Structure formats: structure tokens, C-alpha cells
Amino acid sequence: MKTSIKSRILKTVLISSVVVGFLISAISCSTLFALLIDNNDHDASLMAKAYSLNVKYAMDTIKAQIENVAKNEHITDQSLSLAERKKILADAIQGTVFSDFSVSDEKGKTYNDTDISEREYFKQAMNGNTYISSPVIRKTDGKLTIMVGTPLKNNNSKGIVYGAIDYSFFSNIISNIKIGKTGYGFIIDKTGTIIAHPDSKMVEEFTNYIEKAKEDSSYSQIAAFMQKMVGGESGSAVYKINGQWKYIAYMPIEGVEGWSIGVTVPYGEVLSSFWTTLVVCLAALAFLTALTILVSVKISNSIAKPVKAATERLEALAQGDLNSPVEISKTKDETLVLTTALSETISSLKSYIGDIENVLSNISDGNLQVETGTNYMGDFAPIKDSLENILYSLSEVFSDINTAAGHVRAGAEQVASGAAVLSESASTEASTMEELSAMISEISNNTKQNAKNAKKASALAKETFNQVDEGHKSMSQMLEAMQDINNSSEQISRIIKVIDDIAFQTNILALNAAVEAARAGSAGKGFAVVADEVRALAEKSAEAAKDTSKLIEESISNVQTGTQLAGNTAGALDKIVEMVSQVEEFINRIAEASEGQASAVEQINSGMEQITDVIQRNSATAEESAAASQELTGQANLLKEKIDRFKI
């Protein structure tokens, strides 16, 4: 849902007025409230202070009057009778606030034959102070009385003079306190007991809210500020008692311990002027709001009417209406500028659109020599430049197309001729590629066979390598056996040498035996025969050992020669193994290369088949291109005829 400018103006002005009025009223009321509270605090404090001074003055007067009586020597003159002394005290009442005077000795025995030794005023007076008590019940007559005591000041007499004052004395002093309609003052003593109040019952009943609060929490507020009063503080507070809110200002009374005066008034009376002012402010706010609405309606009408008319005309313009008139505002303000500018804008748009329509119409008729005849202003100037650029560009484009059409026609003829030649060449290439494919196929088969043979040769080389490796192992074992034989021959040679040494020793022994046999003569003949046999045997043994040693040496020599030959054979076998291993590696490489060649030949064969297919397709495409070229030539002629329609 649309919101009119009139309602927006009214809403804005009304909200602004109400908010401003409310803020002003709120600020005024809060300021007024603060002023009222401050004034009330000031007035109540001033009143409390004034009456505090009045009470202090009255107490000073009381003290002065009783101290003057205490100076009279006759009231304690023992040469006078008690009746005469009482008569003097009765006469001293004249011109004072006291109802009577009396004297007490230092033990509290009075002229009235009573004992006041427990009374506070007696104790204070005996300590040298002039003391005014809170209202107490008098022992002589049972009446509520304010008692005042002061020490005797004549002839060094010990005792006090005391006097009685009506309990309403201080109540009468503060009875003139008037604040608001029903405000009043009161006095409390150091215990919080009310000793002066417009309502005498409050004094007679010894009302003490501090004590009451201990049993009844509803008195906690009043008890709180009374504690401050007893403590000698001054200030103000708001409290509730008996269902009513009240305001109080309080201040201590100088010259007496713990006494304080308070001035209280119902809180509603304090705020009565505030409520009156608040009502006046609200009434003024309502009046100003109504007046603001009337003025806002008038102003909004003068603004909204031409704006609404301009808005409706803009909506019509958005729908394409360039002919309806614009209602010009009669006021000489921004609305006049708005409607005038709108009228000029629509007129300019109409002119621009007419010029654009003329240019486009000529273009559609094939006339590219038309020119714009309207002056485009501001941001519309690029439109004129764009139209002129379009005309120039179209002229250039169609001129280039015309030239290109001629070139296309000539090129198409050349393409047709070339396509025919290409088709013939493609056919020749196809037959050549078939022959080449057959040759590559044969090469592929031979390569595959070579790969298979290389694999077989690799297998045989591997088997040969295994056999040679076995022969190498056997040769190693034979070398070890030859070495063992050589070692055994050396041991036999050493044994034969031992045998030769034994034969040599035996021969020496035989010679020695023959010598000894010769010495023995005939007894040693038999022993000589044995010695000859032994010597003969030793010589044979020596020859046999020599022959055996010679054979062993020849055998060792032959074994060494065999060992050397076996070593040479083993070395040759190592080289054979190494060479066979290299041969196997080369054969494996040849086999792998043959497989790669076979795979490559297969890929070449596949590629040749694809090339054959491509050549066949190219041949078909060349034939189609020849036909398309002829068709292109016809279309180029048609394109040139169409372009010739435009004037460029």
C-alpha cells in the first residue's frame, strides 16, 4: 500500500511535534519537580532551623530563670522557716515559665518531702549542669511535667533547685509551624521519644517510633530517620505511616544532647503544585498538537498537491505518454521548479524520441545518409553521438560487406576448383596408403617373429649360464681336492725322510755291530752275520726310500702343475660365466627392443588405418566442399544484390 507525501508530512510533523512537546513537557516537569523538592527542602530546613533556634532560645531562657533562682540565698537560709523559704520560691515564679520551684539537698530529699535522687535532672544538676528533662510523671501530683534542675549557687550550699514546666511548653513553641495545609513540627529527645507535638496524645503516650519499629516493621522507615535525628544529623526523607506518604526535614537542637526538631508535611501537598503544572503542560501540549496538525494540513496540501500532480504525470510518462500536458504549480517554491522541470523534460524527451524514430525509419528503408536534426542536451548528448556513430558504422560495415561479398564469390570459385583437385589427390593418396599399410603389416609380422626368437635365445643363454656355473662349481671342488693331495704328498715326503734317517742310523748301528763282532773274535761271528744282514737291509731301505722320495717329488710336481692348470681353467670359467651373463643381458635387451618394435609397428599400423580413414573422409569432404563452393558462389551473388539496396 502506497503512502502519500501528504500523510508522510503530516505524520512526520505530528510525531516531531508530539515528541518535542513531550520532551519539553518532560524536561519542564522534571525541572519543576526538582525545584519543588529543592524549595520544599529549603523551606522546611529553614523552618526547622528557625524553630530550632526558638527552642534553643526558650531553653536558654528557662536555664537563665532557674539559675537566677538558684542564686537566691534565702531559699536555703536555715534561719528561715520552711514555709518562708517555700514562700520565697513561690514568689520567684512570677515572670517565669515555671509553675513552681523547690529545693533538694545533696541526697535528693526535697522541701516537699519527696525523693528525687533517681531523676535524671537531679543527677545532672548534682554534676554541675542545668538540665531540662523530657516530660515525666511527677511524683507529687502524678502530672506530666517537664522538670528543670540546676545546682545551688549560694553560700556553698549543696543541693539543687528544680522547677516544673507544663509538658505542652515546647509543643506551644512549635505550634506555629505551618508548612503546606496540614504540615506541622515535632521534637524528640535523645531516646527518640516525642516530647513536643501538635497532638498532645503523642506526648502523653510517650510515643517512640524507634521502639515501635522493633515490634512492627511498618515503622522501619520513620525509625530509620529518627535514629539519624537522635544521632545529631540533619537532612530530609520521605516515609510512609498509617498508609500515607509524608515528607520530613529535620535538624538537631543546639544546647541539649540528642534533641532534634522535625518538620513534616503530606507528600501529596508537596506535589500538589506539580500536578497542577503537569495538567497545564499536558493541556498546552494538546493545544499545540492540534494547532500543529491544522498548520501541517495546510502546508502539506500546498506541497503535496503539485507533487501528486507531478507524480501522476511521471507515472503516465513511465507508461509512454509524451503528449499529456503538465500542470504547472502556482506557488513560487521548489514545487514550481519541479513541475517546470518536468514539463521541459517531457518536451525534450518527445523531441529526442521523434528524432530517433526518424533516423531508425530511414535506416529501415535502407537510407544510411540520414542525419539527426535535434540538439541533445546534457547526458543525452551521447545519444546523438551514438546515432551518428551507428550510421557511420553501418555505412562502413555494409561497404565492407559489399567488397567482401565480391571477394567471397571469387574465393568460392577458387575453392571449388581446389576442392576438385583435392578430391582427385585424396583418391591417389588413399590407394598409396593401402599399399604402405600392407608393407607395414608384413614388417609387423617379421618383428613379432624376431621378438619370439629373441625370447628363445634368451632362454638358451640362461640355460648355458646355469651349466657353466655348475662346471665352475665342480672346478672349484677339484682345486680343493688337488690341494688336499698336495698336502698329503708333502706329509709322505716327510715320512720317507724319517725312514731314510732310520736306514742311515741302522746302517751306522750295523757298522758299529760289525766292529764289535770283529773285536769279539769267534764269539762274535754270529752277531757279525746279523750285523751284515741288518746293514744290507738298511741299504735296501735307504734305496727304497730314495726311490719313493723321487716318485713322491715327481707326484708333487705333477700335482702342482695340475693345480696350476685347474686354476687357469677356473679363471677361464669365471670369464666364460661373466661373458655368458653379458650375452644373456644383451639377448634380454634385444628381446625387449623387439617387443617394443612390435608394439610400435602395431601402433604405426593402427595409425595408418586411421590415416586411411581420414584420407577417405577428406576425399568425401573435398567432393562436398566442391558442391558447397558452388552454393557459396550463388549466395555471395544474392548477398551483393541485397547490399546494393542500401545507400551508403
C-alpha positions in Angstrom: 0.0 0.0 0.0 1.4 3.4 -1.1 1.9 6.2 1.4 1.2 9.7 0.1 3.6 12.6 0.7 0.8 14.4 2.4 0.4 11.7 5.0 4.2 11.4 5.4 4.5 15.2 6.0 1.6 15.1 8.5 2.9 12.0 10.2 6.5 13.5 10.4 5.3 16.9 11.7 2.8 15.4 14.1 5.3 12.9 15.5 8.0 15.6 15.7 5.6 18.0 17.4 4.4 15.4 19.9 7.9 14.2 20.6 9.3 17.7 21.0 6.3 18.7 23.1 6.6 15.6 25.2 10.3 16.2 25.7 9.8 19.8 26.6 6.9 18.9 29.0 9.0 16.0 30.5 12.0 18.3 30.9 9.8 21.1 32.3 8.0 18.7 34.7 11.2 17.1 35.9 12.8 20.5 36.4 9.7 21.7 38.2 9.7 18.6 40.3 13.3 19.1 41.2 12.6 22.8 42.0 9.6 21.9 44.2 11.6 19.4 46.1 14.5 21.8 46.5 12.2 24.6 47.5 10.4 22.3 49.9 13.7 21.1 51.4 14.9 24.7 51.7 11.7 25.9 53.3 11.3 23.0 55.6 15.0 23.3 56.6 14.7 27.0 57.2 11.6 26.5 59.2 13.2 23.7 61.2 16.3 25.8 61.8 14.2 28.8 62.8 12.1 26.9 65.3 15.3 25.1 66.5 16.7 28.5 67.4 13.4 29.4 69.0 13.5 26.2 71.1 17.2 26.9 72.0 16.3 30.5 73.0 13.4 29.2 75.1 15.7 26.7 76.7 18.3 29.4 77.4 15.6 31.5 79.0 14.5 28.5 81.1 18.0 27.9 82.3 18.6 31.6 83.0 15.4 31.8 85.1 16.1 28.8 87.2 19.8 29.7 87.6 18.7 33.1 88.8 16.5 31.5 91.5 19.5 29.2 92.4 21.5 32.3 93.3 18.9 33.5 95.9 20.5 32.9 99.4 17.2 33.0 101.2 15.8 29.8 99.6 18.4 27.8 101.6 18.7 30.1 104.7 18.2 27.8 107.6 17.3 30.8 109.8 14.1 31.0 107.9 11.3 28.6 108.3 10.4 26.1 105.6 7.2 27.9 104.9 9.1 31.2 104.5 11.5 29.5 102.1 8.7 28.0 100.1 7.0 31.4 100.0 10.2 32.9 98.5 10.2 30.1 95.9 6.5 30.7 95.1 7.2 34.4 94.6 10.1 33.6 92.3 7.6 32.0 89.8 6.4 35.5 88.8 7.6 36.3 85.3 8.9 32.8 84.5 7.6 29.8 82.6 7.7 27.7 85.7 4.6 26.5 87.6 6.7 26.0 90.8 10.2 25.7 92.3 11.6 23.5 95.0 14.9 22.7 96.6 16.6 19.3 97.2 19.5 18.5 99.3 22.5 16.6 98.0 20.8 13.3 98.8 17.6 14.1 96.8 15.4 15.0 99.8 13.1 17.9 98.7 11.2 20.6 100.5 8.1 18.6 99.5 9.4 15.6 101.4 9.9 13.6 98.3 13.0 11.7 97.0 14.2 12.7 93.5 17.6 11.1 93.7 16.8 8.7 90.8 15.7 11.5 88.5 18.0 12.4 85.6 17.6 16.2 86.2 18.8 15.7 89.8 21.9 13.7 88.7 22.8 16.2 86.0 22.3 19.1 88.4 24.5 17.5 91.0 27.2 17.2 88.3 27.0 21.0 87.9 24.8 21.2 84.8 21.5 23.0 84.3 19.4 20.2 82.8 15.9 20.2 81.1 14.3 16.8 81.2 11.8 15.2 78.8 8.2 15.2 80.0 8.0 12.9 83.1 5.3 11.8 85.5 5.8 14.0 88.6 5.8 12.1 91.9 4.0 14.8 93.9 0.8 15.1 91.8 1.2 12.4 89.0 1.0 15.1 86.3 3.1 15.0 83.1 5.7 17.7 83.6 8.9 19.0 82.2 11.4 19.2 85.0 14.4 21.5 85.1 17.3 21.2 87.7 20.3 23.4 88.4 22.9 23.3 91.3 22.5 25.8 94.2 24.8 28.8 93.7 24.6 30.4 97.2 26.7 30.1 100.4 28.3 27.0 99.1 25.1 25.1 99.8 25.0 21.6 98.4 21.8 20.6 96.6 19.8 21.7 93.6 16.9 23.9 92.7 14.4 22.3 90.4 11.2 23.6 88.8 8.3 22.3 86.8 7.1 23.4 83.4 3.9 22.3 81.7 4.6 19.5 79.3 2.9 21.4 76.4 5.5 24.2 76.7 7.6 23.1 73.7 4.5 22.0 71.8 3.2 25.5 72.1 6.5 26.9 70.8 6.3 24.8 67.6 2.6 25.1 67.2 3.0 28.0 64.8 4.9 25.8 62.3 2.8 25.7 59.2 4.0 24.1 56.0 1.5 23.3 53.3 -2.0 22.9 54.5 -1.6 20.3 57.2 2.2 20.3 57.8 3.5 20.5 61.4 6.6 20.3 63.6 7.6 18.0 66.4 10.5 17.4 68.8 12.1 14.2 70.0 14.6 13.6 72.8 17.8 11.6 72.9 15.8 8.3 73.2 13.6 9.1 70.2 10.5 9.8 72.4 8.3 12.6 71.1 8.3 15.5 73.6 6.5 18.1 71.5 3.8 17.6 69.0 0.5 19.3 67.9 -1.3 16.2 69.0 -0.9 16.2 72.8 -1.6 12.5 73.0 1.7 11.8 71.2 3.5 13.4 74.1 1.2 12.0 76.8 1.7 8.5 75.5 5.5 8.8 75.3 5.4 7.8 71.6 8.7 6.4 70.4 8.8 5.0 66.8 12.2 3.6 67.3 10.9 1.3 69.9 7.7 0.5 67.9 9.8 -0.5 64.9 11.4 -3.3 66.9 8.0 -4.9 67.1 6.3 -3.6 64.0 8.3 -3.4 60.7 5.9 -0.9 59.2 7.6 1.8 61.3 11.1 0.9 60.0 11.2 3.9 57.6 10.3 6.5 60.3 12.5 4.8 62.8 15.5 5.0 60.4 15.5 8.8 60.0 14.6 9.2 63.7 17.8 7.3 64.5 19.7 9.9 62.4 17.8 12.7 64.3 18.9 11.3 67.7 22.5 11.0 66.3 22.6 14.7 65.7 22.2 14.6 61.9 20.2 17.0 59.7 18.5 16.2 56.4 15.3 15.1 54.8 13.4 11.9 54.0 10.2 10.5 52.6 8.4 7.9 54.6 5.1 6.2 54.9 3.0 6.0 58.0 -0.6 4.8 58.5 -0.9 4.4 54.7 0.1 7.9 53.9 3.4 9.2 52.4 5.0 12.1 54.1 8.0 14.4 53.7 10.2 15.5 56.6 13.1 17.8 57.2 15.0 17.5 60.5 17.7 19.3 62.4 19.3 18.9 65.8 18.6 21.5 68.6 21.7 23.1 69.9 22.4 23.2 73.6 20.8 19.9 74.5 22.1 16.4 73.8 20.1 14.2 71.4 17.1 16.6 71.0 16.1 17.2 67.3 13.2 19.1 65.6 11.4 17.8 62.6 9.0 19.5 60.1 6.7 17.1 58.2 4.0 17.5 55.6 2.0 15.1 53.5 3.9 14.3 50.3 0.7 14.9 48.2 0.7 18.5 49.4 4.3 18.9 48.3 3.4 17.6 44.8 0.0 19.4 44.5 1.5 22.3 42.6 3.5 19.8 40.5 0.3 18.0 39.5 -1.4 21.3 38.6 1.6 22.4 36.5 1.6 18.9 34.8 -2.1 19.2 33.9 -1.4 22.7 32.5 1.6 21.4 30.5 -0.5 18.5 29.1 -3.3 20.8 28.1 -0.8 23.1 26.4 0.7 20.1 24.7 -2.7 19.0 23.4 -3.5 22.5 22.2 -0.1 22.9 20.4 -0.5 19.5 18.9 -3.9 20.4 17.5 -2.6 23.7 16.2 0.4 21.9 14.6 -2.0 19.4 12.9 -4.0 22.3 11.4 -1.0 24.1 10.2 0.6 20.9 8.9 -2.5 20.0 6.9 -2.5 23.4 5.2 1.2 23.3 4.5 1.1 19.6 3.3 -1.7 20.4 0.9 0.3 23.2 -0.7 3.3 20.9 -1.1 1.5 17.6 -1.8 -0.9 18.8 -4.4 1.6 19.8 -7.1 3.9 16.9 -6.1 1.0 14.5 -6.5 0.1 16.0 -9.9 3.8 15.7 -11.0 3.8 12.1 -9.7 0.8 11.2 -11.7 2.3 12.8 -14.8 5.5 10.8 -14.2 3.5 7.6 -14.0 1.9 8.5 -17.3 5.4 9.2 -18.7 6.5 5.8 -17.4 3.6 4.3 -19.5 4.9 6.1 -22.6 2.7 9.1 -22.6 4.6 12.1 -24.0 1.6 14.2 -25.1 -0.4 14.9 -22.0 0.2 18.5 -20.5 2.0 19.1 -17.2 0.1 21.1 -14.5 2.5 23.9 -13.5 2.5 24.8 -9.8 1.3 28.3 -8.9 3.5 28.6 -5.8 6.9 30.2 -6.1 8.9 27.4 -4.4 10.5 24.1 -5.2 7.2 22.7 -6.5 7.2 25.3 -9.3 10.8 24.3 -10.2 9.7 20.6 -10.0 6.7 21.0 -12.4 8.5 23.3 -14.8 11.5 21.0 -15.0 9.1 18.0 -15.5 7.4 19.8 -18.4 10.7 20.7 -20.0 12.0 17.1 -19.5 8.9 15.6 -21.2 9.3 18.1 -24.1 12.9 17.2 -24.6 12.2 13.5 -24.4 9.5 13.9 -27.0 11.9 15.8 -29.3 14.7 13.2 -28.8 12.4 10.2 -29.4 11.0 11.8 -32.5 14.5 12.3 -33.9 15.5 8.8 -33.0 12.3 7.5 -34.7 13.1 9.4 -37.9 16.7 8.0 -38.0 15.6 4.4 -37.4 12.8 4.7 -40.0 15.3 5.8 -42.7 17.6 3.0 -41.7 14.8 0.5 -42.1 14.1 2.0 -45.6 17.8 1.4 -46.5 18.8 5.1 -46.3 22.0 5.4 -44.3 22.6 9.0 -45.5 20.0 10.5 -43.0 21.3 13.0 -40.3 20.0 13.9 -36.8 18.3 17.3 -36.6 17.8 17.8 -32.9 20.1 19.3 -30.3 20.7 16.8 -27.5 21.5 18.4 -24.1 23.4 17.2 -21.1 23.7 13.5 -20.6 21.5 12.9 -23.7 24.3 14.3 -25.9 26.0 10.8 -26.1 22.7 9.5 -27.8 23.3 11.8 -30.7 26.9 10.8 -31.0 25.8 7.1 -30.8 23.2 7.6 -33.6 25.8 9.3 -35.8 28.3 6.5 -35.0 25.7 3.9 -35.8 25.0 5.5 -39.2 28.7 5.8 -39.9 29.5 2.3 -38.7 26.6 0.7 -40.7 27.8 2.5 -43.8 31.3 1.2 -43.3 30.1 -2.3 -42.5 27.8 -2.6 -45.5 30.6 -1.2 -47.7 33.0 -3.7 -46.4 30.4 -6.5 -46.7 29.8 -5.5 -50.3 33.5 -5.7 -51.0 33.8 -8.9 -49.1 30.9 -10.4 -51.0 32.8 -9.9 -54.2 35.9 -11.4 -52.7 33.8 -14.3 -51.3 32.3 -15.0 -54.8 35.8 -15.1 -56.4 37.2 -17.1 -53.5 34.3 -19.6 -53.7 35.1 -20.3 -57.3 38.8 -20.9 -56.4 37.7 -23.1 -53.6 35.5 -25.2 -55.9 38.4 -25.6 -58.3 40.8 -26.5 -55.5 38.3 -28.9 -54.0 38.1 -30.9 -57.2 41.9 -31.2 -57.4 41.9 -32.1 -53.7 39.4 -34.8 -54.2 41.5 -36.4 -57.0 44.7 -36.2 -54.9 42.9 -37.7 -52.0 41.9 -40.7 -54.1 45.5 -41.2 -55.1 46.7 -40.9 -51.5 44.1 -43.5 -50.4 45.5 -46.2 -52.8 49.1 -45.3 -51.8 48.3 -45.6 -48.2 46.7 -49.0 -48.7 50.0 -50.4 -50.2 52.0 -48.8 -47.4 49.7 -50.3 -44.9 50.2 -53.8 -46.3 54.0 -53.4 -46.2 53.9 -52.2 -42.6 51.7 -55.2 -41.7 54.3 -57.6 -43.2 57.1 -55.7 -41.2 55.0 -56.1 -38.1 54.7 -59.8 -38.5 58.5 -60.2 -39.0 59.2 -58.0 -36.0 56.9 -60.2 -33.8 58.7 -63.3 -35.0 62.1 -61.7 -34.2 60.8 -60.9 -30.7 59.8 -64.6 -30.2 63.2 -65.8 -31.4 64.9 -63.3 -29.1 63.0 -64.7 -26.2 64.0 -68.3 -27.1 67.7 -67.2 -27.4 67.4 -65.5 -24.1 66.1 -68.8 -22.5 69.0 -70.8 -24.1 71.6 -68.3 -22.9 70.2 -68.6 -19.4 70.4 -72.4 -19.5 74.0 -72.2 -20.8 74.8 -69.8 -18.0 73.4 -72.3 -15.5 75.6 -75.2 -17.0 78.8 -73.1 -16.9 78.0 -72.1 -13.4 77.8 -75.8 -12.4 81.1 -76.5 -14.2 82.7 -73.6 -12.3 81.5 -75.0 -9.0 82.9 -78.6 -9.9 86.2 -77.0 -10.9 86.4 -75.2 -7.5 85.8 -78.6 -5.8 88.6 -80.2 -7.9 91.0 -77.5 -7.0 90.3 -78.1 -3.3 90.9 -81.9 -3.9 94.2 -81.2 -5.7 95.3 -79.1 -2.8 94.5 -81.9 -0.4 96.6 -84.4 -2.5 99.5 -81.9 -2.5 99.2 -81.6 1.3 99.2 -85.4 1.7 102.3 -85.8 -0.6 104.2 -83.3 1.5 103.4 -85.4 4.6 104.5 -88.6 2.8 107.7 -86.9 1.8 108.4 -86.0 5.4 107.7 -89.7 6.5 110.1 -91.0 3.8 112.7 -88.6 5.0 112.2 -90.1 8.5 112.6 -93.6 7.1 115.8 -92.5 5.3 117.1 -91.2 8.5 116.2 -94.5 10.2 118.0 -96.5 7.5 121.0 -94.2 7.9 121.1 -94.8 11.6 120.5 -98.6 11.2 123.5 -98.7 8.8 125.7 -96.9 11.3 124.5 -99.3 14.0 125.3 -102.3 11.7 128.8 -100.9 11.1 129.2 -100.5 14.8 128.0 -104.1 15.4 130.4 -105.5 12.8 133.3 -103.6 14.5 132.3 -105.0 17.9 131.8 -108.5 16.3 135.4 -108.3 14.9 136.6 -107.4 18.3 134.8 -110.3 19.8 136.5 -112.8 17.5 134.9 -116.1 17.1 132.4 -115.4 19.7 131.0 -112.6 17.7 130.8 -114.3 14.3 127.1 -114.9 14.5 126.5 -111.4 15.6 128.6 -110.2 12.7 126.4 -112.2 10.2 123.3 -110.4 11.8 125.0 -107.0 11.5 125.8 -107.7 7.8 122.1 -108.6 7.2 120.9 -105.6 9.1 123.3 -103.3 7.1 122.1 -104.9 3.8 118.5 -104.3 4.9 119.3 -100.7 5.8 120.9 -100.0 2.5 117.9 -101.5 0.7 115.6 -99.4 2.9 117.6 -96.3 2.0 117.4 -97.0 -1.7 113.7 -97.8 -1.5 113.1 -94.5 0.5 115.2 -92.6 -2.1 113.2 -94.1 -5.0 109.9 -93.5 -3.2 111.0 -89.9 -2.4 111.8 -89.3 -6.0 108.4 -90.7 -7.1 106.7 -88.5 -4.4 108.6 -85.4 -5.6 107.6 -86.2 -9.2 104.0 -86.7 -7.9 104.1 -83.4 -6.0 105.4 -81.6 -9.1 102.7 -83.1 -11.2 100.0 -82.2 -8.6 101.3 -78.6 -8.6 101.2 -78.5 -12.3 97.7 -79.9 -12.2 96.7 -77.4 -9.6 98.0 -74.5 -11.7 96.2 -75.8 -14.8 93.0 -76.3 -12.7 93.4 -72.6 -11.5 93.8 -71.4 -15.0 90.8 -73.5 -16.1 88.7 -72.0 -13.2 89.8 -68.4 -14.3 88.7 -69.2 -17.8 85.4 -70.5 -16.5 84.9 -67.2 -14.5 85.4 -65.2 -17.6 83.1 -67.5 -19.5 80.4 -67.1 -16.8 80.8 -63.3 -17.0 80.6 -63.3 -20.8 77.6 -65.6 -20.7 75.9 -63.2 -18.3 76.6 -60.3 -20.6 75.4 -62.3 -23.6 72.2 -63.0 -21.6 71.8 -59.3 -20.8 72.2 -58.3 -24.4 69.8 -61.0 -25.6 67.2 -59.8 -23.0 67.7 -56.2 -24.3 67.3 -57.4 -27.8 64.1 -59.3 -26.8 62.7 -56.2 -25.0 63.6 -54.0 -28.0 61.9 -56.5 -30.4 58.8 -56.4 -28.3 58.8 -52.5 -28.2 59.4 -52.5 -32.0 56.5 -54.9 -32.4 54.2 -52.7 -30.3 55.4 -49.6 -32.2 54.8 -51.3 -35.5 51.2 -52.2 -34.3 50.7 -48.5 -33.4 52.0 -47.4 -36.8 49.7 -49.9 -38.4 46.8 -48.6 -36.4 47.8 -45.0 -37.3 48.0 -45.9 -40.9 44.5 -47.3 -40.8 43.3 -44.0 -39.2 45.2 -42.0 -41.8 43.5 -44.2 -44.5 40.1 -43.4 -42.9 40.9 -39.7 -42.7 42.1 -39.6 -46.4 38.8 -41.3 -47.4 36.8 -38.8 -45.4 38.9 -36.0 -46.8 38.1 -37.2 -50.2 34.4 -37.3 -49.5 34.7 -33.8 -47.8 36.5 -32.4 -50.9 33.7 -33.6 -53.0 31.2 -31.9 -50.6 33.4 -28.8 -50.5 33.2 -28.5 -54.2 29.4 -28.7 -54.1 29.3 -26.2 -51.2 31.6 -23.8 -53.0 29.2 -23.7 -55.9 26.4 -23.0 -53.5 28.5 -20.3 -51.7 29.1 -18.6 -55.0 25.3 -18.4 -55.5 24.8 -17.0 -52.0 27.5 -14.4 -52.5 25.8 -13.1 -55.6 22.5 -12.9 -53.7 24.2 -11.0 -50.7 25.6 -8.4 -53.1 22.2 -7.9 -54.6 20.8 -7.2 -51.1 23.5 -4.8 -50.1 23.1 -2.8 -53.3 19.7 -1.8 -51.9 21.4 0.4 -49.2 22.6 4.0 -50.0 26.0 4.3 -48.3 
